[in-house]
């Protein structure tokens, strides 16, 4: 998953990999724009939270589209896993429905 070089402003001193990582960090983890700004500042990059917001708005939908294409397709085969726990006073059953991928 990489940002197209043609989509970036040519005069930008920030590389496409940095922009891609900043957008990915924002979308993957529940961080604010200021949190991403702080993470980039720790690595020596002076980027405002407004710039991160613009990057997310511009490149975020393209990242989401690429992730949707990489997601495995659901299959029709499902398995039921069951566990029985014996307690002194009662018997508990816990089940989980999982898809075999």
Secondary structure, DSSP 8 states (H G I E B T S, - for coil): ----GGGS-TT-SS-HHHHHHHHHHHHHTT--HHHHHHHHHHTT----HHHHHHHHHHHHHHHHHHHHHHS----S-EEEEEEEEE-SS-EEEEEEEEE--
